[in-house]
Amino acid sequence: MTDESDLRARVNRVLADEFELDLNDLRDDANLYEDLGLDSLDAVDMVVALEKEFGLKFTDEEALRSVRTMHDLYELVSRLYRDVQAA
């Protein structure tokens, strides 16, 4: 079982590698679009990279659209990961 700090570190590593972001910028309150400079195409790439990293499927489009901050992203990945592990 992956703990929350490991999960966050993995999310951070994926985003840092995929978008050449500084790990220090990946704070809970960092806005994916305003602070980190991602756009809608980057969001698609982010989902693909996270699905590959965690073996998940992001099928809830409404939940995805509500992700604005790193905290939101951590929460969504954590929830999906727990659901997969419980199945």
N, C-alpha and C positions, 0 to 999 in steps of 0.2 A: 504494500500500500504506500502510495506517495503522500508525504505530508504537505501541508500548505506552503511551507517555505521552499521545498523542492519544486513544487508545481510552479510557484512564482518564478523561481530561478530558471526553470525550463522555458516558460513563456517569455521571460526577458531575453534569454539566449536566442530563441527563435526570432524575436523581433529585432534584436541587435544584429544578428547575422543577415536576416532577410532585407532589412532596410538601412543597414549601416548606421544604426543608432548607438549613442553612447549609453552604456548601462546606467550611468548616474542620472540620466534623464528619465528613466523608466520608473517614476514614482507613482504612488497610488493616485495622486490628484492630477497627473499629467493627462491632458486632453490629447487623444490620438490624432486629431485633425489640426487643432490650433497649436498645441505645444510641440508635437512630434512631426508635424508636417505631412501626415498621411492623407491620401485622397481616396475616393471611392474605388478606384482600381487597386490601390494598395490594400484596401480592406479585403478585397477578394483574394489577393495573394496571401494576406495574413491568415485568412480562414483556411486556405489550402495548406499552408505551412503548419498551422496548428493541428489540423486534422491529421496530417502525416506524423507529426511529432507524438501525438497522444493517442492515435488510433480512434479518433472520434469522428462523428458526423454532425455538423452544425445544421440541423434541419429546421430549427425554430427561427424563421426570418425576422419575426417581430422582436425576439430577444436580441438578435444580432443588430438590428437597427437601433436598439436602445443603448448599445455599448458606445460610450463616449470617452470614458477615462480608463486608465490602466486598471483601477479598482474594479470597474464594471467588467472588464475583460477577465481579470483574475476570477471574479465571482462566477461568470458564465462557464469558463473552462473548468473550474472546480466542480460546479454542479453537474456538468456533462460527464466529467471524469468519474465522479462518485456514482452516477447513474449506470455507467458502463461497468464499473467494478461490482456493483450490486447485482447486476443481471447475470 
